Amino acid sequence: MNPHAPPLRGSLPPEGADPAGGGPAPDPMNPHAPPLICLRGITKVYGEGNTAFQALKGVDLDIEQGDFVAIMGPSGSGKSTAMNMLGCLDQPTGGQYLFRGVRVESLSRDERARLRRRYFGFVFQGFHLLARTSALENVELPLIYRGEPAARRHAAARAALEQVGLTGWEHHTPGELSGGQQQRVAIARAIATEPQVLLADEPTGNLDTQRSHEIMELLWRLNVDRGITVLMVTHEADMAAYARRMVRFVDGQVASDERNPLPHLLRQPLPEGADHVA
């Protein structure tokens, strides 16, 4: 959990507001605590008239703080559209989206951008690293957008790279890194801002089996050790097995929502050397 992110109470605090203001954060151990994220009747329609396509058809979904949710479904099922809604990258056509009590669908474009900067981290299948920029500089990018001073940016970026096992690789460019290392840089960039929610869209899609499991083990540790809520889109059942919960979309609706009683890393010890840099 990001200890510096101010809790939300009905509206976004101004940029630079006192992080301690606004009351206590929801307690994830309290069964009566409101969900971190609440979707009610969310719809999304693309196009108009005869060409209109309804990608989401009245989605209801609650996400608890500290959960690890795999979002699955066939192509065209609405899972990626739902992820875009959850990450404030797109707006619903109808319905209600509450994030810590804030009506997200009612926020302005600038307010949604502030919400993303302060509470969300993103990891994509394609890494999206700047080719001629070092790993350290890539990780610093979201901190630059937040206006953090240089010394604080450098320290946070180095700490994030250390957390993903890339100490000593700070000054290497993406072309000098393996696919697994590039995805670790992308994850470091996502967690450098200390987000409450990490949204990962097919984070292992471009990796081989061994590297995929190493990245999933890293996401699992971020969830368990740091309390980051992880929302992951995947079509791979063995990757979804790391999650605590599996939500499956079919035809723009939630078709199933099940708890995983025994996530992958609780089934067996981590293999020897799992922490090595890929």
N, C-alpha and C positions, 0 to 999 in steps of 0.2 A: 504494500500500500504506500502511496506517496504521502509522506508525512507533511509535505509543504503545500499540498493542494487544499485550498479552503473548501469546506463543505458547502453545498448549495442549498439554499432555502427559498425556492420559489422563483428566484431570478439570479442571473450571474452577477458575482461581485465585480467591481471595477478592476481593470488591470492594475496589478501591483497592490491589491488590497491585502490587509493583514491576514496571513494564512490561518491565524488562530481564531479569526472572527467567524460568527455564524453558528456557533453551537457545536456539539460533539458529532463526530462521524458515526454512521451506522455501525453497530456491533455485529460482525458476521457470526458470532457465537450465540446471538440472541434469536431464538426461533420466531420471535414476534417482530423483529426488525423489518422495516420495509425493504423490498428488493432494491438493489442498486439500479437496475434497469427494468422498466415495465413497458411493454408494448400492448396496446389494446386496440383491436380492430384495425390494424395497419393495412392499408391498401396502397398499391402503386400501379398507375396506369400510364403507359407510354403511348403517345400518339393520340389522335382524335378520330371520331366518327367510325367509319368502316374499317379503318386501319388501326384502331385502338387495340392495345394488348395489355391485359391485366396480369402483371407479374406477381403481385401479392394480393391475396384475397381474404382480408380480414384476419391478420396474424395476431394471436395473443401469445405473449411470451414474457416470463419473468426470469431475470438473471440475478442471482444472489452474489453479494460481494465475496470474492475469494474463490469463486467456482471456476472450473475448467470445462468448457462446453465445446464439443465437436458438433459442427453444423454440417449435415450431410444431405445428399439427394442427387438424383440424376441431373444431367444437363437440362437447363430450362426449368428447373423445379422452383426457382426463386431464392435459393440459398445465398447466391452472391448479391442479389438485390437486397435481401434482408441484412447482409453484412454491411452493405453501403449505408443502409438506414441506421444501423446500430452505431457505425462510426461517424455519423453526421456528414457523410460524403454526398448524400442525396436526401431529398425531402419526400415524405410520403404524400400521396394524393389525399388520403383520409386517415382518420384514426388518431390515436394519442400515443406519444412517446415521452415517458418520464425518465429522466436521469437524475437521481438523488433529489427528486421532488421538483425538478425544473421541466416545464413543458417545452421540450426541444423543438417540436414542430412549430412553435410560436416564436422562436428566436430569429433574429435577423441573420443575414449572411456573416456579418462580422462577429456576432455573438457565437455562432456555431464554430467559427474559426478559432475563437478564444477557447471554447469548450474542448476542441480537438487538441490545441496546443497544451492545455493544462491537465487534461485527464486521460488522453488516449495516446497509445503508441501503435504504429502500424508496421507489419512485416508482410512482404509480398513475395509471390513465387519468383519474380524476376529480379530480386535484390534491389534494383534501382539505385546503384551506387554511381557516383561521378567517377568516370574512368581515369582522369588524370589527377585525382585528388587522393591523398593518403587516407588510410583507414581512420586515423584520428580526426582528420578534417571532415570526413563523411559523417562520423558520429556527432560532431559538433553542430552540424547543420540545423537541427531543430532548436538547439539552444541559441543559435544566432537569431533565428526567427522570433524567439521569445525575448531577445534583447539582453541576454545574460552577458556580463563582462567577461573579457577574454580569460582571465585567470580562473574564474569559476567554470567556464566552458571547458578549458583544458583539463582541469581536475575531474570534472564529471565524465568527460569522454574517456579519459584514461581508466577511471574506475569501472565504467561500463565495459570497456574492452577486457579488463581484468576479469570481470564477472563471467564473460563468455569464453575465457581461456585464450585470449589473444595478446597477453602481455609479451612485449618484444616484437610485435607485428604492427605497431602503431604507424610507422612511416612507410609501409608497403602500400602500393596502389592496388586496385582490384585485379589488374592484369597479372600481378605477382602472387595472387592468392588462389587457392583451390575453390571449387564451388561451395564446399562446406564452410570454408573460412569466410567467403564472401557473405554467406547467409548469417554467419555469426556476427559479422560487422553490421549487417542490417538489423539484427536483433539488438546489438549494442546501441545502435542509433535509436531504436524504438524505446529502450529502457533508460536512456541517458536523462530523459526529462522526468524520471520517476513517475510513470503513468499509473493510474489505478486500473486501467483496462488495456490489455494488449490484444489487438485484432490481427490475426494471422490468416492470410488468404492463400491456401495451398502452399504452406511454407516449405514443404519437402518436394514439391512438384518437379523441380529441376535437379534433384539429387539422387544418387544411387541408394541402395537399401541401407548400407552401413551408415552413410552420412545422414540419411533420413532419420534413423533411430537416434543418432547422436544429437541432432537438432531437437527431436522430440524430448529426449532426456533433459536437454537444456531448458525447454519450455516448462517441463514438469517441475524442475527445480525452482524456476522463477515463480511458479504458482505456489509451491509448497513453502519455500524458504522466505519469499518476499511478500507473499499474499496477493500477488497481482492476479486479477481476474483475467483469464485467457479465453478468448472466443476464436475458434479456429474452423475455417472452412476446409474440408477435405473430402475426397471421394475414396480414400484408401482406408479400409476397415482396420488394418493393422496400425495405422497412425491414429485413428480415432480411438483405438483401445487405450491410449494413454489418458484420455479425458475421463473426468468424473461423471460426465453426463453426455448423452447423445441425442441430438434433436434432428429429426429427419424431415425434410421438405419434399412434398410432392404436389405438383400443379399449383404452386403459389400458396400452399397452406402447410401448417405443421401437421404431418401425418402421424408422428410418434415422438414422444419425449420420455426418455428412460434414463434412470440412474445406472451407472456402470458400477456394480458392486465390488469389482476387483480390477481397478486400472492396471495397465500393463506393468508398471514399475513396482506394484505391490505384489505381483505374482512371483517374482524372482529377484535375486540380488542384481545390482548393476554389474555387467560384465567387467572383468578386470581390464583396466586401461580405458574405461569409458570416458574419462575426463581428458583424454589426449586431444590435441588440436587437430581437427580434420582439415 
